[in-house]
Amino acid sequence: MRHPYLKHLLEDISKAHRILSDLEIERPKMEEDNFEALERWLYEDPPNTFGDYCGLKVEDFPPSEQLSDEDMKTVCKAFKKMMYSWNLDIDLPAKLPISIAYTMTVDTLNQKTAIVNEGFMTFDYCSGSPEGCAFKAYCPCIDRIKDIPEDMDLDNDNVDLPY
């Protein structure tokens, strides 16, 4: 049975899609302007959260315990489509349970991000190491580390890793 709020939530997500006006579409810039923008992007934290841009709040979303797996999949699919309109994506392991994927997807609303008109920004929670990873037992790095021979000297910079 579908959560009674799901219809309204999907409508809100649909309304949060980015619609570019002619004024927002970037015109070609002088090379100096591009370097200034790149330096700001590299050295300054973004001032706004994704929620600031799209208008949604984490509080608008029911906790995962109140939704069925099917409802969470439906919300995540609609949410990712909306993110795509903002040139944003989220990188989650395929084996991640839907309740965790749903929670992490919704939490992107609290994350500071830059909005770009070309290319994509990705919310990537992987640190490259299973130790302290946000994905815990579902960290995709666990399988990669299993492929490293136990006798391999990882402190040697001249060693080629098996992946």
Secondary structure as the mmCIF struct_conf table of DSSP 4:
data_model
#
loop_
_struct_conf.conf_type_id
_struct_conf.id
_struct_conf.beg_label_comp_id
_struct_conf.beg_label_asym_id
_struct_conf.beg_label_seq_id
_struct_conf.end_label_comp_id
_struct_conf.end_label_asym_id
_struct_conf.end_label_seq_id
TURN_TY1_P TURN_TY1_P1 PRO A 4 TYR A 5
HELX_RH_AL_P HELX_RH_AL_P1 LEU A 6 LYS A 15
TURN_TY1_P TURN_TY1_P2 ALA A 16 ALA A 16
BEND BEND1 HIS A 17 HIS A 17
TURN_TY1_P TURN_TY1_P3 ASP A 22 GLU A 24
BEND BEND2 ILE A 25 ILE A 25
HELX_LH_PP_P HELX_LH_PP_P1 GLU A 26 PRO A 28
HELX_RH_AL_P HELX_RH_AL_P2 GLU A 31 TYR A 43
BEND BEND3 GLU A 44 GLU A 44
BEND BEND4 PRO A 47 ASN A 48
STRN STRN1 THR A 49 THR A 49
HELX_RH_AL_P HELX_RH_AL_P3 PHE A 50 CYS A 54
HELX_RH_3T_P HELX_RH_3T_P1 VAL A 58 ASP A 60
BEND BEND5 PHE A 61 PHE A 61
HELX_RH_3T_P HELX_RH_3T_P2 SER A 64 GLN A 66
BEND BEND6 LEU A 67 LEU A 67
HELX_RH_AL_P HELX_RH_AL_P4 ASP A 69 SER A 85
TURN_TY1_P TURN_TY1_P4 TRP A 86 ASN A 87
STRN STRN2 LEU A 88 ASP A 91
TURN_TY1_P TURN_TY1_P5 ALA A 94 LYS A 95
BEND BEND7 LEU A 96 LEU A 96
HELX_RH_AL_P HELX_RH_AL_P5 ILE A 98 ASP A 107
HELX_RH_3T_P HELX_RH_3T_P3 THR A 108 ASN A 110
BEND BEND8 GLN A 111 GLN A 111
STRN STRN3 LYS A 112 LYS A 112
BEND BEND9 ASN A 117 GLY A 119
STRN STRN4 MET A 121 ASP A 124
BEND BEND10 GLY A 128 PRO A 130
TURN_TY1_P TURN_TY1_P6 GLU A 131 GLY A 132
TURN_TY1_P TURN_TY1_P7 ALA A 134 PHE A 135
HELX_RH_3T_P HELX_RH_3T_P4 LYS A 136 TYR A 138
TURN_TY1_P TURN_TY1_P8 PRO A 140 PRO A 140
HELX_RH_AL_P HELX_RH_AL_P6 CYS A 141 LYS A 146
TURN_TY1_P TURN_TY1_P9 ASP A 147 ASP A 147
BEND BEND11 ILE A 148 ILE A 148
TURN_TY1_P TURN_TY1_P10 GLU A 150 ASP A 151
TURN_TY1_P TURN_TY1_P11 LEU A 154 ASP A 155
TURN_TY1_P TURN_TY1_P12 ASP A 157 ASN A 158
HELX_LH_PP_P HELX_LH_PP_P2 VAL A 159 LEU A 161
#
